[in-house]
Amino acid sequence: MALKKTPGGASSASKDAAAAANPLPKARVVDGTADPGELAVRPGEEPWTPEEAAGARDELRADAERLRAEILAAEAAITGLMRDSGDGAGDDQADTGTKNITREHELALATSARNRLSQTERALERLDAGTYGLCESCGRPIGKARMQAFPRATLCVECKQRQERR
């Protein structure tokens, strides 16, 4: 049997075995959203209250809207820069270089905003599915405090540290 490597570096068979050894139930989902009191928390943490879950959802939705606006602004700027890039008559090398750097900067901003929007939308999906707060690598709770500080987190601190060491 061939083992498929996952983005986290572990094989899917080892993740399946870990999940079977440490089964964590998903939160109960009603009307397309998870029961906040059943979202994952670490031992000793207070369960999510409906207000905290609603606050996290509102923050993620607001962030998604802000990022969509940021992407539209960056795309408009890129379009303008691309339109002006052909009109370089009379520009010296410094002007051309400045235009190129500005265009690359706008492209990087748009790409970063798209990545953050994708992470935000994924967090909203996880919140609705009842898997919000579960580490995507080991399956253990990420921790309520970490989720409140960084609502797009998908890895617990230990798994994130392991990922960054690679």
C-alpha positions, 0 to 999 in steps of 0.5 A: 500500500502506497502512503500519500504524503500530506502537506504537514509531512506525515503520511495519511496512514499515520494521520488516520492511525493517530485520529483513531487512537485519539478520536475527537468528536466534531461539534454538533451542527444544527442549521448549518452552524456548530453548537458553540459549547461543543467547539474544541477547547484544551483541557482546563479551558472554559467552553466557547459561549455563544457570544464568543463564537458569534464574535469570532464569526463576526470578526472573520466575516468582517476580515473577509470583507476587508480583504475582498476590498483590499484585493479589489483595490490592489487589482485596480492599482495593478491594472493602472500600472499595467496600462501605464507600463507600455508608455515608457517613452522618455523614461530613464532606467530609474523611472522604469525600475520604480514602475517595476518595483511598484507593480511587483509590490502591488502584485505581492499585496494582492497575493497576500490578501488572497491567501489571507482571504482563503484562510479566513473563508476556511476558518468560517467553514470550520466554524460552521462544520464544528471543526474550528479549534481542532489542529489539522495536523494532530487533531487535538484542540488548538486552544481557545485563547490561541483561536481568539488571538489568531482566528485563522489558526489551523495548527496547535502551537506544537505542530506550528513550531514543528512546521516552522523548524522544517 
